[in-house]
Amino acid sequence: MTEPTPNQPWQTRFWLWADRALMANLFLVFFSFAWLAIAVVGRSLHKPLGFDLWYALWQPLWQPALGILMAGAILNGSLRWVSRRLSPKD
């Protein structure tokens, strides 16, 4: 991934930072899934590995993270498709 430079148009810098934000959100979702898997195994073995804390964070943290990831992926893909269709052909 390239670094934004002042010479680039604002759209290029915007997409670069939007991609970075979505990637950070993706890793948060992956972390959430790994934590859930470990916590469920721990709960089945009667070991406290944070299932109750994970469940308490479901609505205020994990649901919005999943929603942002899904909406961002759909919006990002749609807007890039539209911009590719509207851009002049070489």
C-alpha positions in Angstrom: 0.0 0.0 0.0 1.3 3.4 -0.9 1.6 6.3 1.4 -0.5 9.4 0.7 1.4 12.3 -0.7 0.2 16.0 -1.0 0.4 15.7 -4.8 -2.3 13.1 -5.0 -5.9 14.2 -5.5 -8.1 14.1 -2.4 -10.1 11.1 -3.7 -7.0 8.9 -3.8 -6.1 9.9 -0.3 -9.7 9.4 0.9 -9.8 5.8 -0.6 -6.4 5.0 0.9 -7.5 6.0 4.4 -11.0 4.4 4.0 -9.2 1.1 3.0 -7.0 1.4 6.1 -10.0 2.0 8.4 -11.8 -1.0 6.9 -8.7 -3.2 7.3 -8.4 -2.2 11.0 -12.1 -3.0 11.5 -11.6 -6.4 9.8 -8.8 -7.2 12.2 -11.1 -6.2 15.1 -13.8 -8.6 13.8 -11.2 -11.4 13.4 -10.0 -10.8 17.0 -13.6 -10.9 18.2 -14.2 -14.2 16.5 -11.0 -15.7 17.9 -11.9 -14.5 21.4 -15.4 -16.0 21.0 -14.1 -19.3 19.9 -11.6 -19.5 22.8 -14.3 -18.4 25.3 -16.8 -21.0 24.1 -14.2 -23.7 24.4 -13.3 -22.5 27.9 -17.0 -22.3 28.9 -17.5 -25.9 27.8 -14.5 -26.9 29.9 -15.8 -24.9 32.8 -12.9 -22.4 32.6 -13.5 -18.7 32.8 -12.0 -17.4 29.6 -14.1 -14.2 29.1 -17.3 -15.4 27.6 -19.4 -13.2 29.8 -17.3 -10.2 29.0 -17.5 -10.9 25.3 -21.2 -11.3 25.5 -21.5 -8.0 27.4 -19.6 -6.3 24.6 -21.8 -7.9 21.9 -24.2 -5.0 21.4 -22.0 -2.0 22.1 -18.9 -3.1 20.3 -19.1 -6.3 18.1 -22.4 -5.6 16.4 -21.4 -2.1 15.2 -18.0 -3.4 14.1 -19.7 -6.1 12.0 -22.2 -3.6 10.6 -19.5 -1.1 9.7 -17.5 -3.9 8.0 -20.5 -5.1 5.9 -21.7 -1.6 5.0 -18.1 -0.4 4.2 -17.4 -3.4 2.0 -20.7 -2.9 0.1 -20.3 0.8 -0.2 -16.6 0.7 -1.1 -17.2 -1.9 -3.8 -20.2 -0.1 -5.2 -18.5 3.3 -5.4 -15.4 1.8 -7.0 -17.5 0.0 -9.5 -19.4 3.2 -10.4 -16.2 5.3 -10.6 -14.6 2.7 -12.9 -17.7 2.7 -15.1 -17.7 6.5 -15.3 -14.0 7.0 -15.8 -12.9 7.5 -19.4 -11.4 4.5 -21.1 -7.8 4.5 -22.1 
